[in-house]
Amino acid sequence: MSTTTATYAVTGMSCQHCIDAVTAEVGRLVGVEQVQVDLPTGEVTVTSAAPLALHEVRAAVDEAGYDLAEAES
């Protein structure tokens, strides 16, 4: 089974709580297998079974209390 990886720019994160919140909310999306947050760059890399709809990722990041800047890849 193949997976898809996408990287998103998230603004407003500054601590471990931010990482935990974004990881938890994005991780709840259907098909998500792994979420990696790079706090210094604000990049969130998501590995999923299939490509995720941008509006779903944006809603999850919003629910965590942060803003999705744009999909990079």
C-alpha positions as CSV (number, residue, x, y, z in Angstrom):
1,M,0.0,0.0,0.0
2,S,1.4,3.4,-0.9
3,T,1.2,6.5,1.1
4,T,1.1,10.2,0.4
5,T,3.2,12.8,2.2
6,A,2.4,16.5,2.2
7,T,4.0,19.4,4.0
8,Y,2.0,22.4,5.3
9,A,3.1,25.7,6.8
10,V,1.5,26.4,10.1
11,T,1.8,29.8,11.9
12,G,1.5,30.6,15.5
13,M,3.2,27.5,17.0
14,S,5.8,28.2,19.7
15,C,6.0,25.4,22.2
16,Q,5.5,21.7,22.9
17,H,1.8,22.2,23.6
18,C,1.5,23.6,20.1
19,I,3.1,20.5,18.7
20,D,0.8,18.3,20.7
21,A,-2.3,20.1,19.8
22,V,-1.6,20.2,16.0
23,T,-0.4,16.6,16.0
24,A,-3.6,15.4,17.8
25,E,-6.1,17.3,15.6
26,V,-4.5,16.5,12.3
27,G,-3.9,12.9,13.5
28,R,-7.7,12.5,13.9
29,L,-8.3,13.0,10.1
30,V,-9.3,9.8,8.3
31,G,-6.3,8.1,6.7
32,V,-3.6,10.0,8.6
33,E,-0.8,7.6,9.5
34,Q,1.8,10.1,10.9
35,V,2.2,13.8,11.7
36,Q,5.6,15.4,12.2
37,V,5.9,19.0,13.4
38,D,9.1,21.0,12.9
39,L,8.6,23.9,15.4
40,P,11.5,26.1,14.2
41,T,10.2,26.1,10.6
42,G,6.5,25.8,11.3
43,E,6.3,22.9,8.9
44,V,3.8,20.1,9.5
45,T,4.5,16.9,7.5
46,V,1.6,14.5,7.2
47,T,1.8,11.0,5.9
48,S,-1.6,9.5,4.9
49,A,-3.1,6.6,3.0
50,A,-4.5,9.0,0.4
51,P,-4.2,12.7,-0.4
52,L,-6.0,14.9,2.2
53,A,-8.5,17.6,1.3
54,L,-6.9,21.0,2.1
55,H,-10.0,22.2,3.8
56,E,-9.9,19.2,6.1
57,V,-6.3,19.9,7.1
58,R,-7.1,23.6,7.5
59,A,-10.1,22.8,9.8
60,A,-8.0,20.5,11.9
61,V,-5.2,23.1,12.3
62,D,-7.8,25.8,13.1
63,E,-9.3,23.5,15.8
64,A,-5.9,23.2,17.4
65,G,-5.8,27.0,17.5
66,Y,-3.3,27.8,14.7
67,D,-3.4,28.9,11.1
68,L,-2.5,27.0,8.0
69,A,-0.5,29.2,5.7
70,E,-0.5,27.1,2.5
71,A,0.3,23.7,1.2
72,E,3.9,23.4,0.1
73,S,3.8,20.0,-1.5
